[in-house]
Amino acid sequence: MHDFQFFGGGWMMFFWWFLIIALIVIIVKALFYSKPNREKYTPLEILERRYAKGEIDKEEYEKRKEDLL
């Protein structure tokens, strides 16, 4: 008979199934777990976020805001 001859038969069948499942997992991770692009934020928005998080104090925030504007 010609069982699994298209996929190479025997152990090759397991290899192809592993490859197909791995590709599906990679595609799903790329679609659903991608990080947002940080370049879409303006420098002022980044500065405001840093101030809101408490990374910089008010004096430094005001100074850098003046520099940006």
C-alpha positions in Angstrom: 0.0 0.0 0.0 0.9 3.6 -0.2 0.4 4.8 3.3 1.5 8.3 4.0 3.8 8.4 0.9 3.0 12.0 0.3 4.5 13.0 3.6 7.4 10.7 3.5 5.9 7.9 5.6 6.7 6.7 9.1 8.8 9.2 11.1 8.5 11.9 8.5 4.8 12.1 9.2 5.6 13.1 12.7 8.1 15.7 11.5 5.6 17.3 9.2 2.9 17.5 11.9 5.4 19.0 14.3 6.4 21.6 11.7 2.7 22.5 10.9 1.9 22.8 14.6 5.0 24.9 15.3 4.1 27.3 12.4 0.6 27.7 13.7 1.9 28.5 17.2 4.4 31.1 15.8 1.7 32.8 13.8 -0.7 32.9 16.7 2.0 34.4 19.0 2.9 37.0 16.4 -0.7 38.1 16.0 -1.9 38.2 19.6 1.2 38.8 21.7 3.0 41.5 19.7 4.2 44.5 21.7 3.0 47.9 20.8 5.4 50.0 18.7 6.9 52.6 21.0 7.9 54.9 18.1 4.3 56.0 17.7 4.5 58.1 20.9 5.7 61.7 20.7 8.5 62.8 22.9 6.1 64.9 25.0 3.9 61.8 25.5 6.8 59.8 26.7 7.8 62.6 29.1 4.3 62.7 30.5 4.3 59.0 31.0 7.6 59.1 32.8 6.3 61.8 35.1 3.0 59.9 35.7 5.0 56.8 36.6 7.1 58.8 39.1 10.4 58.2 37.2 11.1 61.9 37.2 10.2 64.7 39.5 8.2 67.9 38.7 11.3 70.0 38.4 12.9 67.7 35.8 9.5 67.3 34.0 9.1 71.1 33.7 12.7 71.5 32.5 12.5 68.9 29.8 9.0 70.1 28.7 10.5 73.5 28.1 13.3 72.0 26.1 10.8 70.1 23.9 8.6 73.0 23.3 
